[in-house]
Amino acid sequence: MAEKRNIFLVGPMGAGKSTIGRELADKLHLDFYDSDQEIERRTGADISWVFDLEGEEGFRKREEQVIDDLTELQGIVLATGGGSVISNHVRNRLSARGIVVYLETTIDKQVARTQRDRRRPLLQTSEEPRSVLEKLAVERNPLYEEVADVIVQTDDQSAKIVANKIVERLEF
Ligand code: SKM
């Protein structure tokens, strides 16, 4: 049987990776996974708890392991955690095991989409979410670009439209 391809979505918090990923998986009849959700499933705790108990370092170790395991599957769409690309190991795994799509968005959209989200401990500090997101973008946007096979803007479009755009670009 022909090998089934994988699609890995990267991009910052609030880019719509999970919603668009689900649409895309539905459309292409692939299985959908979300690395944050998988960490929560395996630990039985939410992301904020993992950060509280194990710090960001502990969280990143778990994230690396989860992405290692999930990228071994075939025929999946994976929404990756927004910070996962800071790991060299993760970037190598994603590049080697599937097509990487960078979902690009604006800081305004990120601010709007991440309000009241309990999965974003990095934004639950005394610093303004906008300024945290801006700093993360400076560090991480070059890494998303480096690992991406395809870059797609999410902006104001619905998840369905973005999923269609991805399919067109990939000729899947
Ligand atoms: O993985 C979660 C977690 O809140 C950390 C994060 C980040 O570093 O941008 C993004 C989320 O998907």
Backbone and ligand atoms as CSV (ligand in chain L), in Angstrom:
chain,resi,resn,atom,element,x,y,z
A,1,MET,N,N,0.839,-1.208,0.000
A,1,MET,CA,C,0.000,0.000,0.000
A,1,MET,C,C,0.877,1.263,0.000
A,2,ALA,N,N,0.464,2.262,-0.726
A,2,ALA,CA,C,1.268,3.488,-0.780
A,2,ALA,C,C,1.332,4.123,0.609
A,3,GLU,N,N,2.457,4.753,0.883
A,3,GLU,CA,C,2.638,5.403,2.173
A,3,GLU,C,C,1.669,6.581,2.291
A,4,LYS,N,N,1.073,6.737,3.464
A,4,LYS,CA,C,0.156,7.863,3.652
A,4,LYS,C,C,0.934,9.057,4.139
A,5,ARG,N,N,0.602,10.221,3.606
A,5,ARG,CA,C,1.380,11.395,3.986
A,5,ARG,C,C,0.841,12.089,5.231
A,6,ASN,N,N,1.719,12.822,5.861
A,6,ASN,CA,C,1.346,13.582,7.054
A,6,ASN,C,C,1.410,15.081,6.778
A,7,ILE,N,N,0.553,15.817,7.475
A,7,ILE,CA,C,0.622,17.280,7.429
A,7,ILE,C,C,0.802,17.785,8.856
A,8,PHE,N,N,1.832,18.606,9.059
A,8,PHE,CA,C,2.113,19.152,10.377
A,8,PHE,C,C,1.909,20.667,10.339
A,9,LEU,N,N,1.068,21.161,11.230
A,9,LEU,CA,C,0.800,22.597,11.279
A,9,LEU,C,C,1.650,23.248,12.368
A,10,VAL,N,N,2.400,24.267,11.978
A,10,VAL,CA,C,3.173,25.038,12.955
A,10,VAL,C,C,2.710,26.490,12.891
A,11,GLY,N,N,3.044,27.227,13.946
A,11,GLY,CA,C,2.668,28.641,13.978
A,11,GLY,C,C,2.397,29.033,15.419
A,12,PRO,N,N,2.224,30.324,15.651
A,12,PRO,CA,C,2.088,30.810,17.025
A,12,PRO,C,C,0.732,30.489,17.641
A,13,MET,N,N,0.642,30.689,18.953
A,13,MET,CA,C,-0.642,30.550,19.652
A,13,MET,C,C,-1.645,31.472,18.979
A,14,GLY,N,N,-2.843,30.974,18.796
A,14,GLY,CA,C,-3.891,31.819,18.229
A,14,GLY,C,C,-3.843,31.916,16.711
A,15,ALA,N,N,-3.053,31.074,16.062
A,15,ALA,CA,C,-3.047,31.083,14.589
A,15,ALA,C,C,-4.202,30.249,14.045
A,16,GLY,N,N,-4.806,29.443,14.913
A,16,GLY,CA,C,-5.936,28.604,14.482
A,16,GLY,C,C,-5.516,27.188,14.102
A,17,LYS,N,N,-4.358,26.732,14.591
A,17,LYS,CA,C,-3.842,25.417,14.187
A,17,LYS,C,C,-4.823,24.270,14.496
A,18,SER,N,N,-5.439,24.316,15.675
A,18,SER,CA,C,-6.318,23.196,16.048
A,18,SER,C,C,-7.609,23.201,15.227
A,19,THR,N,N,-8.224,24.363,15.106
A,19,THR,CA,C,-9.493,24.436,14.359
A,19,THR,C,C,-9.266,24.119,12.884
A,20,ILE,N,N,-8.231,24.717,12.320
A,20,ILE,CA,C,-7.955,24.490,10.895
A,20,ILE,C,C,-7.498,23.038,10.684
A,21,GLY,N,N,-6.720,22.527,11.634
A,21,GLY,CA,C,-6.241,21.142,11.546
A,21,GLY,C,C,-7.381,20.147,11.504
A,22,ARG,N,N,-8.391,20.393,12.344
A,22,ARG,CA,C,-9.551,19.493,12.364
A,22,ARG,C,C,-10.286,19.520,11.027
A,23,GLU,N,N,-10.494,20.700,10.485
A,23,GLU,CA,C,-11.145,20.864,9.172
A,23,GLU,C,C,-10.378,20.098,8.093
A,24,LEU,N,N,-9.066,20.302,8.126
A,24,LEU,CA,C,-8.197,19.721,7.117
A,24,LEU,C,C,-8.235,18.191,7.184
A,25,ALA,N,N,-8.175,17.672,8.408
A,25,ALA,CA,C,-8.185,16.219,8.593
A,25,ALA,C,C,-9.506,15.641,8.084
A,26,ASP,N,N,-10.595,16.336,8.397
A,26,ASP,CA,C,-11.925,15.919,7.936
A,26,ASP,C,C,-11.982,15.849,6.428
A,27,LYS,N,N,-11.505,16.906,5.828
A,27,LYS,CA,C,-11.555,17.056,4.379
A,27,LYS,C,C,-10.722,15.979,3.672
A,28,LEU,N,N,-9.590,15.646,4.261
A,28,LEU,CA,C,-8.674,14.710,3.608
A,28,LEU,C,C,-8.803,13.283,4.144
A,29,HIS,N,N,-9.746,13.070,5.059
A,29,HIS,CA,C,-9.936,11.762,5.698
A,29,HIS,C,C,-8.656,11.270,6.355
A,30,LEU,N,N,-8.026,12.173,7.086
A,30,LEU,CA,C,-6.834,11.816,7.858
A,30,LEU,C,C,-7.202,11.905,9.345
A,31,ASP,N,N,-6.365,11.321,10.206
A,31,ASP,CA,C,-6.623,11.427,11.649
A,31,ASP,C,C,-6.036,12.732,12.162
A,32,PHE,N,N,-6.752,13.345,13.107
A,32,PHE,CA,C,-6.273,14.612,13.654
A,32,PHE,C,C,-5.683,14.430,15.059
A,33,TYR,N,N,-4.530,15.030,15.270
A,33,TYR,CA,C,-3.915,15.076,16.607
A,33,TYR,C,C,-3.490,16.499,16.918
A,34,ASP,N,N,-3.395,16.758,18.226
A,34,ASP,CA,C,-2.992,18.080,18.694
A,34,ASP,C,C,-1.979,17.804,19.807
A,35,SER,N,N,-0.763,18.320,19.683
A,35,SER,CA,C,0.264,17.920,20.661
A,35,SER,C,C,-0.077,18.415,22.074
A,36,ASP,N,N,-0.684,19.598,22.205
A,36,ASP,CA,C,-1.070,20.080,23.545
A,36,ASP,C,C,-2.105,19.139,24.180
A,37,GLN,N,N,-3.059,18.750,23.351
A,37,GLN,CA,C,-4.124,17.871,23.848
A,37,GLN,C,C,-3.552,16.504,24.254
A,38,GLU,N,N,-2.576,16.035,23.467
A,38,GLU,CA,C,-1.961,14.734,23.758
A,38,GLU,C,C,-1.164,14.795,25.072
A,39,ILE,N,N,-0.505,15.938,25.326
A,39,ILE,CA,C,0.214,16.097,26.600
A,39,ILE,C,C,-0.795,16.059,27.750
A,40,GLU,N,N,-1.926,16.724,27.556
A,40,GLU,CA,C,-2.955,16.741,28.601
A,40,GLU,C,C,-3.527,15.338,28.821
A,41,ARG,N,N,-3.682,14.611,27.726
A,41,ARG,CA,C,-4.215,13.241,27.839
A,41,ARG,C,C,-3.235,12.348,28.607
A,42,ARG,N,N,-1.954,12.460,28.237
A,42,ARG,CA,C,-0.967,11.583,28.875
A,42,ARG,C,C,-0.716,11.921,30.337
A,43,THR,N,N,-0.760,13.209,30.676
A,43,THR,CA,C,-0.466,13.598,32.062
A,43,THR,C,C,-1.728,13.622,32.923
A,44,GLY,N,N,-2.877,13.711,32.279
A,44,GLY,CA,C,-4.127,13.856,33.038
A,44,GLY,C,C,-4.222,15.230,33.694
A,45,ALA,N,N,-3.423,16.177,33.205
A,45,ALA,CA,C,-3.429,17.527,33.777
A,45,ALA,C,C,-3.479,18.535,32.646
A,46,ASP,N,N,-3.958,19.756,32.937
A,46,ASP,CA,C,-3.955,20.706,31.825
A,46,ASP,C,C,-2.578,21.371,31.695
A,47,ILE,N,N,-2.364,22.014,30.531
A,47,ILE,CA,C,-1.045,22.576,30.202
A,47,ILE,C,C,-0.533,23.502,31.307
A,48,SER,N,N,-1.432,24.312,31.879
A,48,SER,CA,C,-1.004,25.241,32.925
A,48,SER,C,C,-0.462,24.501,34.144
A,49,TRP,N,N,-1.089,23.385,34.462
A,49,TRP,CA,C,-0.620,22.569,35.585
A,49,TRP,C,C,0.770,22.023,35.306
A,50,VAL,N,N,0.972,21.546,34.091
A,50,VAL,CA,C,2.288,20.986,33.742
A,50,VAL,C,C,3.351,22.081,33.873
A,51,PHE,N,N,3.037,23.287,33.412
A,51,PHE,CA,C,3.975,24.409,33.559
A,51,PHE,C,C,4.222,24.708,35.040
A,52,ASP,N,N,3.160,24.699,35.854
A,52,ASP,CA,C,3.298,25.021,37.283
A,52,ASP,C,C,4.177,23.994,37.985
A,53,LEU,N,N,3.929,22.730,37.671
A,53,LEU,CA,C,4.624,21.672,38.414
A,53,LEU,C,C,6.024,21.399,37.893
A,54,GLU,N,N,6.205,21.475,36.581
A,54,GLU,CA,C,7.472,21.022,35.993
A,54,GLU,C,C,8.233,22.141,35.301
A,55,GLY,N,N,7.636,23.321,35.275
A,55,GLY,CA,C,8.274,24.450,34.610
A,55,GLY,C,C,8.219,24.287,33.104
A,56,GLU,N,N,8.682,25.326,32.396
A,56,GLU,CA,C,8.658,25.241,30.931
A,56,GLU,C,C,9.571,24.118,30.447
A,57,GLU,N,N,10.677,23.909,31.164
A,57,GLU,CA,C,11.629,22.879,30.734
A,57,GLU,C,C,10.978,21.491,30.735
A,58,GLY,N,N,10.240,21.196,31.807
A,58,GLY,CA,C,9.552,19.907,31.894
A,58,GLY,C,C,8.512,19.778,30.789
A,59,PHE,N,N,7.802,20.865,30.555
A,59,PHE,CA,C,6.781,20.852,29.505
A,59,PHE,C,C,7.416,20.570,28.141
A,60,ARG,N,N,8.549,21.233,27.865
A,60,ARG,CA,C,9.196,21.054,26.546
A,60,ARG,C,C,9.670,19.623,26.341
A,61,LYS,N,N,10.132,18.973,27.426
A,61,LYS,CA,C,10.554,17.560,27.313
A,61,LYS,C,C,9.364,16.699,26.921
A,62,ARG,N,N,8.245,16.938,27.580
A,62,ARG,CA,C,7.043,16.167,27.249
A,62,ARG,C,C,6.602,16.432,25.816
A,63,GLU,N,N,6.680,17.699,25.433
A,63,GLU,CA,C,6.251,18.091,24.080
A,63,GLU,C,C,7.114,17.391,23.023
A,64,GLU,N,N,8.423,17.344,23.285
A,64,GLU,CA,C,9.337,16.699,22.345
A,64,GLU,C,C,8.990,15.223,22.185
A,65,GLN,N,N,8.726,14.582,23.328
A,65,GLN,CA,C,8.396,13.151,23.305
A,65,GLN,C,C,7.097,12.897,22.544
A,66,VAL,N,N,6.099,13.718,22.825
A,66,VAL,CA,C,4.786,13.545,22.179
A,66,VAL,C,C,4.927,13.737,20.659
A,67,ILE,N,N,5.687,14.739,20.255
A,67,ILE,CA,C,5.823,15.002,18.820
A,67,ILE,C,C,6.659,13.899,18.158
A,68,ASP,N,N,7.657,13.404,18.888
A,68,ASP,CA,C,8.420,12.255,18.413
A,68,ASP,C,C,7.493,11.077,18.109
A,69,ASP,N,N,6.616,10.793,19.060
A,69,ASP,CA,C,5.715,9.639,18.926
A,69,ASP,C,C,4.675,9.868,17.828
A,70,LEU,N,N,4.039,11.036,17.840
A,70,LEU,CA,C,2.935,11.260,16.896
A,70,LEU,C,C,3.420,11.339,15.457
A,71,THR,N,N,4.614,11.880,15.250
A,71,THR,CA,C,5.099,12.009,13.858
A,71,THR,C,C,5.512,10.660,13.274
A,72,GLU,N,N,5.535,9.641,14.115
A,72,GLU,CA,C,5.810,8.293,13.589
A,72,GLU,C,C,4.582,7.681,12.935
A,73,LEU,N,N,3.417,8.240,13.268
A,73,LEU,CA,C,2.181,7.720,12.668
A,73,LEU,C,C,2.139,8.117,11.201
A,74,GLN,N,N,1.209,7.527,10.488
A,74,GLN,CA,C,1.060,7.897,9.076
A,74,GLN,C,C,-0.373,8.298,8.785
A,75,GLY,N,N,-0.515,9.265,7.895
A,75,GLY,CA,C,-1.849,9.704,7.513
A,75,GLY,C,C,-2.492,10.568,8.585
A,76,ILE,N,N,-1.710,11.481,9.153
A,76,ILE,CA,C,-2.289,12.340,10.193
A,76,ILE,C,C,-2.105,13.825,9.855
A,77,VAL,N,N,-2.979,14.620,10.474
A,77,VAL,CA,C,-2.766,16.065,10.549
A,77,VAL,C,C,-2.426,16.336,12.010
A,78,LEU,N,N,-1.310,17.007,12.252
A,78,LEU,CA,C,-0.897,17.311,13.631
A,78,LEU,C,C,-0.805,18.817,13.831
A,79,ALA,N,N,-1.562,19.310,14.809
A,79,ALA,CA,C,-1.415,20.713,15.236
A,79,ALA,C,C,-0.367,20.710,16.346
A,80,THR,N,N,0.732,21.412,16.121
A,80,THR,CA,C,1.822,21.396,17.112
A,80,THR,C,C,1.674,22.576,18.079
A,81,GLY,N,N,2.238,22.430,19.263
A,81,GLY,CA,C,2.241,23.533,20.229
A,81,GLY,C,C,3.029,24.710,19.648
A,82,GLY,N,N,2.594,25.923,19.981
A,82,GLY,CA,C,3.191,27.127,19.393
A,82,GLY,C,C,4.694,27.276,19.608
A,83,GLY,N,N,5.198,26.707,20.719
A,83,GLY,CA,C,6.627,26.875,21.012
A,83,GLY,C,C,7.466,25.661,20.654
A,84,SER,N,N,6.843,24.643,20.081
A,84,SER,CA,C,7.563,23.377,19.851
A,84,SER,C,C,8.748,23.535,18.904
A,85,VAL,N,N,8.658,24.513,17.983
A,85,VAL,CA,C,9.722,24.671,16.974
A,85,VAL,C,C,11.026,25.214,17.559
A,86,ILE,N,N,11.026,25.625,18.821
A,86,ILE,CA,C,12.300,26.089,19.399
A,86,ILE,C,C,13.258,24.920,19.585
A,87,SER,N,N,12.735,23.709,19.549
A,87,SER,CA,C,13.606,22.528,19.658
A,87,SER,C,C,14.081,22.107,18.270
A,88,ASN,N,N,15.423,21.986,18.163
A,88,ASN,CA,C,16.032,21.477,16.928
A,88,ASN,C,C,15.513,20.108,16.566
A,89,HIS,N,N,15.422,19.290,17.606
A,89,HIS,CA,C,14.984,17.912,17.439
A,89,HIS,C,C,13.569,17.879,16.835
A,90,VAL,N,N,12.683,18.711,17.388
A,90,VAL,CA,C,11.308,18.751,16.869
A,90,VAL,C,C,11.317,19.205,15.411
A,91,ARG,N,N,12.083,20.261,15.114
A,91,ARG,CA,C,12.103,20.757,13.724
A,91,ARG,C,C,12.586,19.662,12.779
A,92,ASN,N,N,13.609,18.918,13.198
A,92,ASN,CA,C,14.111,17.842,12.337
A,92,ASN,C,C,13.069,16.757,12.123
A,93,ARG,N,N,12.399,16.389,13.192
A,93,ARG,CA,C,11.356,15.356,13.085
A,93,ARG,C,C,10.249,15.807,12.134
A,94,LEU,N,N,9.797,17.039,12.302
A,94,LEU,CA,C,8.694,17.526,11.467
A,94,LEU,C,C,9.110,17.521,9.997
A,95,SER,N,N,10.303,18.027,9.721
A,95,SER,CA,C,10.760,18.103,8.327
A,95,SER,C,C,10.899,16.725,7.702
A,96,ALA,N,N,11.373,15.775,8.512
A,96,ALA,CA,C,11.664,14.451,7.964
A,96,ALA,C,C,10.415,13.607,7.755
A,97,ARG,N,N,9.377,13.910,8.522
A,97,ARG,CA,C,8.256,12.959,8.559
A,97,ARG,C,C,6.946,13.465,7.966
A,98,GLY,N,N,6.974,14.637,7.357
A,98,GLY,CA,C,5.726,15.118,6.768
A,98,GLY,C,C,5.909,16.453,6.077
A,99,ILE,N,N,4.785,16.998,5.643
A,99,ILE,CA,C,4.789,18.319,5.013
A,99,ILE,C,C,4.451,19.324,6.102
A,100,VAL,N,N,5.290,20.354,6.216
A,100,VAL,CA,C,5.089,21.323,7.294
A,100,VAL,C,C,4.434,22.593,6.750
A,101,VAL,N,N,3.301,22.941,7.345
A,101,VAL,CA,C,2.567,24.141,6.930
A,101,VAL,C,C,2.620,25.158,8.067
A,102,TYR,N,N,3.141,26.330,7.752
A,102,TYR,CA,C,3.208,27.426,8.739
A,102,TYR,C,C,1.956,28.285,8.578
A,103,LEU,N,N,1.157,28.350,9.635
A,103,LEU,CA,C,-0.030,29.207,9.622
A,103,LEU,C,C,0.356,30.558,10.198
A,104,GLU,N,N,0.403,31.532,9.325
A,104,GLU,CA,C,0.860,32.866,9.709
A,104,GLU,C,C,-0.349,33.741,10.033
A,105,THR,N,N,-0.206,34.574,11.052
A,105,THR,CA,C,-1.318,35.451,11.420
A,105,THR,C,C,-0.772,36.748,12.012
A,106,THR,N,N,-1.676,37.655,12.352
A,106,THR,CA,C,-1.213,38.936,12.919
A,106,THR,C,C,-1.251,38.862,14.454
A,107,ILE,N,N,-0.494,39.761,15.075
A,107,ILE,CA,C,-0.498,39.819,16.543
A,107,ILE,C,C,-1.913,40.164,17.035
A,108,ASP,N,N,-2.619,41.062,16.317
A,108,ASP,CA,C,-3.993,41.424,16.709
A,108,ASP,C,C,-4.886,40.189,16.796
A,109,LYS,N,N,-4.791,39.351,15.781
A,109,LYS,CA,C,-5.609,38.127,15.767
A,109,LYS,C,C,-5.221,37.211,16.913
A,110,GLN,N,N,-3.911,37.106,17.144
A,110,GLN,CA,C,-3.454,36.244,18.238
A,110,GLN,C,C,-3.997,36.724,19.576
A,111,VAL,N,N,-3.937,38.051,19.783
A,111,VAL,CA,C,-4.428,38.613,21.051
A,111,VAL,C,C,-5.913,38.261,21.207
A,112,ALA,N,N,-6.686,38.470,20.138
A,112,ALA,CA,C,-8.130,38.211,20.208
A,112,ALA,C,C,-8.407,36.724,20.455
A,113,ARG,N,N,-7.663,35.858,19.792
A,113,ARG,CA,C,-7.982,34.427,19.876
A,113,ARG,C,C,-7.469,33.753,21.155
A,114,THR,N,N,-6.522,34.394,21.838
A,114,THR,CA,C,-5.963,33.723,23.023
A,114,THR,C,C,-6.552,34.229,24.336
A,115,GLN,N,N,-7.518,35.154,24.229
A,115,GLN,CA,C,-8.134,35.657,25.467
A,115,GLN,C,C,-8.885,34.531,26.181
A,116,ARG,N,N,-8.768,34.477,27.472
A,116,ARG,CA,C,-9.471,33.482,28.305
A,116,ARG,C,C,-9.171,32.045,27.912
A,117,ASP,N,N,-7.938,31.770,27.483
A,117,ASP,CA,C,-7.580,30.400,27.135
A,117,ASP,C,C,-6.639,29.849,28.195
A,118,ARG,N,N,-7.075,28.780,28.831
A,118,ARG,CA,C,-6.301,28.239,29.950
A,118,ARG,C,C,-5.056,27.453,29.526
A,119,ARG,N,N,-4.901,27.294,28.224
A,119,ARG,CA,C,-3.747,26.523,27.760
A,119,ARG,C,C,-2.537,27.392,27.457
A,120,ARG,N,N,-2.572,28.649,27.883
A,120,ARG,CA,C,-1.508,29.580,27.492
A,120,ARG,C,C,-0.797,30.170,28.702
A,121,PRO,N,N,-0.141,29.347,29.491
A,121,PRO,CA,C,0.501,29.889,30.706
A,121,PRO,C,C,1.515,30.987,30.425
A,122,LEU,N,N,2.121,30.993,29.240
A,122,LEU,CA,C,3.108,32.042,28.951
A,122,LEU,C,C,2.458,33.417,28.872
A,123,LEU,N,N,1.137,33.437,28.680
A,123,LEU,CA,C,0.440,34.730,28.611
A,123,LEU,C,C,-0.177,35.119,29.957
A,124,GLN,N,N,-0.095,34.205,30.934
A,124,GLN,CA,C,-0.676,34.513,32.242
A,124,GLN,C,C,0.372,35.117,33.192
A,125,THR,N,N,0.976,36.194,32.754
A,125,THR,CA,C,1.972,36.851,33.597
A,125,THR,C,C,1.518,38.292,33.791
A,126,SER,N,N,2.347,39.074,34.498
A,126,SER,CA,C,1.947,40.469,34.718
A,126,SER,C,C,2.175,41.296,33.448
A,127,GLU,N,N,2.924,40.727,32.494
A,127,GLU,CA,C,3.193,41.465,31.262
A,127,GLU,C,C,1.975,41.408,30.327
A,128,GLU,N,N,1.777,42.470,29.565
A,128,GLU,CA,C,0.693,42.514,28.576
A,128,GLU,C,C,0.831,41.354,27.582
A,129,PRO,N,N,-0.246,40.593,27.315
A,129,PRO,CA,C,-0.163,39.503,26.341
A,129,PRO,C,C,0.421,39.968,24.997
A,130,ARG,N,N,0.021,41.178,24.560
A,130,ARG,CA,C,0.508,41.653,23.255
A,130,ARG,C,C,2.043,41.735,23.240
A,131,SER,N,N,2.621,42.236,24.330
A,131,SER,CA,C,4.069,42.406,24.282
A,131,SER,C,C,4.773,41.049,24.406
A,132,VAL,N,N,4.168,40.091,25.141
A,132,VAL,CA,C,4.739,38.729,25.184
A,132,VAL,C,C,4.695,38.124,23.776
A,133,LEU,N,N,3.549,38.268,23.122
A,133,LEU,CA,C,3.385,37.670,21.782
A,133,LEU,C,C,4.359,38.297,20.778
A,134,GLU,N,N,4.578,39.614,20.931
A,134,GLU,CA,C,5.527,40.280,20.019
A,134,GLU,C,C,6.943,39.743,20.216
A,135,LYS,N,N,7.326,39.561,21.478
A,135,LYS,CA,C,8.683,39.045,21.747
A,135,LYS,C,C,8.832,37.619,21.224
A,136,LEU,N,N,7.800,36.804,21.454
A,136,LEU,CA,C,7.872,35.414,20.977
A,136,LEU,C,C,7.969,35.383,19.449
A,137,ALA,N,N,7.250,36.309,18.802
A,137,ALA,CA,C,7.262,36.340,17.327
A,137,ALA,C,C,8.666,36.634,16.803
A,138,VAL,N,N,9.370,37.539,17.470
A,138,VAL,CA,C,10.723,37.880,17.024
A,138,VAL,C,C,11.629,36.649,17.096
A,139,GLU,N,N,11.496,35.889,18.191
A,139,GLU,CA,C,12.319,34.680,18.359
A,139,GLU,C,C,11.907,33.557,17.424
A,140,ARG,N,N,10.601,33.401,17.278
A,140,ARG,CA,C,10.119,32.154,16.668
A,140,ARG,C,C,9.758,32.240,15.195
A,141,ASN,N,N,9.359,33.431,14.703
A,141,ASN,CA,C,8.941,33.483,13.295
A,141,ASN,C,C,10.010,32.957,12.339
A,142,PRO,N,N,11.308,33.277,12.601
A,142,PRO,CA,C,12.324,32.715,11.703
A,142,PRO,C,C,12.366,31.177,11.754
A,143,LEU,N,N,12.014,30.616,12.903
A,143,LEU,CA,C,12.041,29.146,13.015
A,143,LEU,C,C,10.860,28.514,12.292
A,144,TYR,N,N,9.679,29.161,12.393
A,144,TYR,CA,C,8.524,28.654,11.635
A,144,TYR,C,C,8.855,28.692,10.145
A,145,GLU,N,N,9.480,29.804,9.729
A,145,GLU,CA,C,9.811,29.949,8.300
A,145,GLU,C,C,10.823,28.900,7.870
A,146,GLU,N,N,11.788,28.661,8.744
A,146,GLU,CA,C,12.844,27.701,8.407
A,146,GLU,C,C,12.281,26.293,8.192
A,147,VAL,N,N,11.346,25.907,9.022
A,147,VAL,CA,C,10.860,24.525,8.972
A,147,VAL,C,C,9.716,24.345,7.948
A,148,ALA,N,N,9.130,25.451,7.492
A,148,ALA,CA,C,7.925,25.362,6.646
A,148,ALA,C,C,8.221,24.923,5.217
A,149,ASP,N,N,7.378,24.028,4.701
A,149,ASP,CA,C,7.380,23.745,3.266
A,149,ASP,C,C,6.446,24.721,2.567
A,150,VAL,N,N,5.405,25.114,3.284
A,150,VAL,CA,C,4.383,26.003,2.722
A,150,VAL,C,C,3.973,27.008,3.804
A,151,ILE,N,N,3.751,28.272,3.391
A,151,ILE,CA,C,3.269,29.274,4.348
A,151,ILE,C,C,1.886,29.745,3.918
A,152,VAL,N,N,0.931,29.707,4.846
A,152,VAL,CA,C,-0.441,30.111,4.514
A,152,VAL,C,C,-0.898,31.159,5.546
A,153,GLN,N,N,-1.513,32.235,5.049
A,153,GLN,CA,C,-2.052,33.290,5.937
A,153,GLN,C,C,-3.398,32.833,6.473
A,154,THR,N,N,-3.646,33.023,7.774
A,154,THR,CA,C,-4.970,32.635,8.288
A,154,THR,C,C,-5.892,33.848,8.450
A,155,ASP,N,N,-5.340,34.960,8.850
A,155,ASP,CA,C,-6.070,36.218,9.036
A,155,ASP,C,C,-7.562,36.108,9.333
A,156,ASP,N,N,-8.411,36.726,8.468
A,156,ASP,CA,C,-9.835,36.786,8.787
A,156,ASP,C,C,-10.645,35.651,8.186
A,157,GLN,N,N,-9.953,34.693,7.567
A,157,GLN,CA,C,-10.731,33.668,6.879
A,157,GLN,C,C,-11.185,32.551,7.812
A,158,SER,N,N,-12.278,31.908,7.434
A,158,SER,CA,C,-12.790,30.807,8.250
A,158,SER,C,C,-11.845,29.615,8.125
A,159,ALA,N,N,-11.960,28.704,9.105
A,159,ALA,CA,C,-11.103,27.503,9.107
A,159,ALA,C,C,-11.309,26.695,7.824
A,160,LYS,N,N,-12.546,26.666,7.337
A,160,LYS,CA,C,-12.852,25.899,6.112
A,160,LYS,C,C,-12.089,26.474,4.924
A,161,ILE,N,N,-12.116,27.787,4.805
A,161,ILE,CA,C,-11.439,28.441,3.673
A,161,ILE,C,C,-9.932,28.218,3.754
A,162,VAL,N,N,-9.380,28.344,4.957
A,162,VAL,CA,C,-7.932,28.143,5.093
A,162,VAL,C,C,-7.584,26.682,4.771
A,163,ALA,N,N,-8.418,25.748,5.252
A,163,ALA,CA,C,-8.162,24.323,4.958
A,163,ALA,C,C,-8.179,24.093,3.444
A,164,ASN,N,N,-9.119,24.714,2.753
A,164,ASN,CA,C,-9.175,24.582,1.286
A,164,ASN,C,C,-7.916,25.135,0.647
A,165,LYS,N,N,-7.470,26.285,1.166
A,165,LYS,CA,C,-6.254,26.904,0.615
A,165,LYS,C,C,-5.055,25.959,0.771
A,166,ILE,N,N,-4.987,25.323,1.932
A,166,ILE,CA,C,-3.863,24.407,2.184
A,166,ILE,C,C,-3.914,23.246,1.194
A,167,VAL,N,N,-5.098,22.684,1.003
A,167,VAL,CA,C,-5.235,21.556,0.083
A,167,VAL,C,C,-4.797,21.967,-1.334
A,168,GLU,N,N,-5.237,23.158,-1.755
A,168,GLU,CA,C,-4.824,23.649,-3.095
A,168,GLU,C,C,-3.309,23.761,-3.191
A,169,ARG,N,N,-2.709,24.347,-2.152
A,169,ARG,CA,C,-1.265,24.565,-2.182
A,169,ARG,C,C,-0.496,23.248,-2.182
A,170,LEU,N,N,-1.043,22.248,-1.497
A,170,LEU,CA,C,-0.306,20.985,-1.359
A,170,LEU,C,C,-0.607,20.026,-2.496
A,171,GLU,N,N,-1.665,20.285,-3.217
A,171,GLU,CA,C,-2.134,19.367,-4.260
A,171,GLU,C,C,-2.242,17.967,-3.693
A,172,PHE,N,N,-2.881,17.872,-2.546
A,172,PHE,CA,C,-2.991,16.601,-1.830
A,172,PHE,C,C,-4.008,15.685,-2.478
L,1,SKM,O1,O,1.970,24.496,23.883
L,1,SKM,C1,C,1.126,25.483,24.405
L,1,SKM,C2,C,1.801,26.177,25.550
L,1,SKM,O2,O,0.908,27.098,26.108
L,1,SKM,C3,C,3.090,26.899,25.115
L,1,SKM,C4,C,2.934,27.577,23.809
L,1,SKM,C5,C,4.016,28.469,23.360
L,1,SKM,O3,O,5.144,28.352,23.868
L,1,SKM,O4,O,3.774,29.280,22.441
L,1,SKM,C6,C,1.867,27.377,22.984
L,1,SKM,C7,C,0.743,26.479,23.319
L,1,SKM,O5,O,0.305,25.792,22.160
